[in-house]
């Protein structure tokens, strides 16, 4: 299948030189980018496309990568409103996940993927899918790229079940193992508190054996650190993980809002990746703006961006997450922090590195996968354009994403999904979500404090 | 008499005294006012036989958003404040840019600003002042928006804040120009436009000008506004110039404080100034998105404390030049960062954030008898959100989802004073494409004249 994309006013390559090409076109053959150049030049080449997309003076750029999302939790939108983190994990999403049935999980993941596509996301790093198979099916049906981490969470101190648990995880991740050309790769997700030493060692061995990533919510809030210290003889999770060899360049640390200085040193020497989930901080009052993310990035740590959960902050839209990063400038009182170029790197290249997939995605270059989006800079919020990169996240919104292409396949064109029926998915999600809340007794948790007649 | 019936709304948020929400809500508008609202099943359609019907199935109906700080004359300067601290931004970017605007540029700029407002659910805005404001008035009138407009009054330009030569005038000249503007435009466009007095900033206003403006505002029964204490160095420079006085203290000495004073930003007030603001019922406008670009420290300021103490705090966007957006949903969402800074998820629940963009904003604009909520007898300034989109799904709590997840492209219909300005995202009052095209052309020309045409990406364009 040959695809030509032409008439891009700008093509943001994100290549090593960070070149932006004007009046650009791009050729794709069997999902791989084969050439990038001017429309005038590529339009005339002997390449005979099966399909041509006219970018109509829009911006062509690599797809965004959401480096931390719980797709299974999409039907829990807003359940974290107004509660602190411990209540959130136990009584809100904890309860939700307990009650969630497989079919609901499928719809939740599909709906999360849908919000992602409509906001220009081509790759998700899904953490701790409770219903792994359903998440996998939903993301496959949608046709986007993902690293799906199988949740290895289990009740605390149930050591006797370890072999069983490990066998099940091994089984799952093997069956979805790295297949050539597959858009979905497996990984393993762990919780700092419930993964005791022996269990963590075994999981880490499995990870190494299969070449997978290990995803963990780390130093999200002080209460989890306190609980960890109580259970592990005063040790902080990063310290324990480092001792057990579980910190490596394949470890993805989500949140990392309140690590100690020692934690940060361990991180620097390990090459572990970090995902900054600022909007979850806004939702749950986690103190993410106090986190060391920008400092770590300056020191060379890969810091990507994630939206975490629609239960914590409500939105899975990376444009909102990108816009929110601007709060660092206000909070740190430094106008020079996080220019749009830096934010683009966090959302694209750093996301690809986090996913361990930067050899194939994260930039538009010859030989890389055609994961790209087309931005149509129309509407009053985009006018005028002095600096298109600034307008992208600070003025425009996900509304401007017109087309989404993953591995050369058109997933969305003119904001219409090609792989699923959007309306049907939304209607089913709404119906299932309401039923689930009623069944779980969480409907009050989600309600507005204003009277409804 | 024209009648409009909106019915079958999934939720209708009234923001009335009890904050009632109607499921399956309906609302009736006669001419420019709301005459009935409730549940669709209680609607007596027989009474409205010739009404225009809007079917709001699957929609959330809410009061129009009110943006208490929108520089419509800076719309063509979008993003020019990127990466700069406030003083550099003001002196090297926005003052030169404003000085380079001709009348026609201002007209187009204001039209572009109105388009952004309408398309993101803003039905009323307060323009903090500029020049050629008569052209802004004509643009607002054509757009159908509601607005408070002001001509910038500046009479101090030594040392503190050197405004471009073109914009200089004496206290007397400024007062006269301000009064003429109010006389002509207060109550204009069938009452949709009101005119106030704008003192541009704390450092560009003499005490004489403050006293004159105070007297005239009382005479015409209109409001006064000023930018105040945006950044710490705004305050420091003020103290250097005015014998160690902080801005609000000097305002107080000149007798300017009062319930008809609206102050913008107020990020660096002393405890004593905070007490003065509260006791004098001064209205405060918090601009979290522009604070980001100019690194103001607004997230650490005392707006929430003042609100708790009973002060009226509204939320606003400021300017395309350094907020980069005039989308009120973006400004509302930006407020949620306060929870992160305070490490407290219980502060600023979404209900309070929506109040800051409607009720509080109407109060700050001294217009709460007519707008800010959907109630019988009030002006029909109404917005409709389409909820059959991923960002609104699943929908359990219309207020939380509106504040936390919704994007402005879900604003389906915008109504001001009973007139539909946008329906199904098509703006009816203006030719959107033509206005925007002209906006882009003029913006680049103004940037050239102002010596700012080099602004662009840091990355190489080949």
Interface residues (C-beta under 8 A of the other chain):
Chain A: X10 X12 X17 X18 X19 X20 X21 X22 X74 X75 X77 X78 X80 X81 X82 X83 X84 X88 X111 X114 X115 X118 X278 X281 X282 X283 X284 X285 X286 X287 X288 X289 X310 X313 X314 X315 X317 X320 X323 X324 X326 X327 X329 X330 X331 X332 X333 X334 X335 X336 X337 X339 X340 X341 X378 X379 X380 X381 X383 X384 X385 X386 X387 X388 X389 X390 X391 X394 X395 X397 X398 X399 X422 X423 X426 X427 X429 X430 X432 X433 X434 X437 X443 X446 X447 X448 X449 X450 X451 X452 X453
Chain B: X11 X13 X18 X19 X20 X21 X22 X23 X38 X39 X76 X77 X78 X79 X80 X82 X83 X84 X85 X86 X89 X112 X113 X115 X116 X119 X120 X288 X289 X291 X292 X293 X294 X295 X296 X297 X298 X299 X300 X320 X324 X325 X326 X327 X330 X333 X334 X336 X337 X339 X340 X341 X342 X343 X344 X345 X346 X347 X349 X350 X351 X388 X389 X390 X391 X393 X394 X395 X396 X397 X398 X399 X400 X401 X403 X404 X405 X407 X408 X409 X432 X436 X439 X440 X442 X443 X444 X447 X452 X455 X456 X457 X458 X459 X460 X461 X462
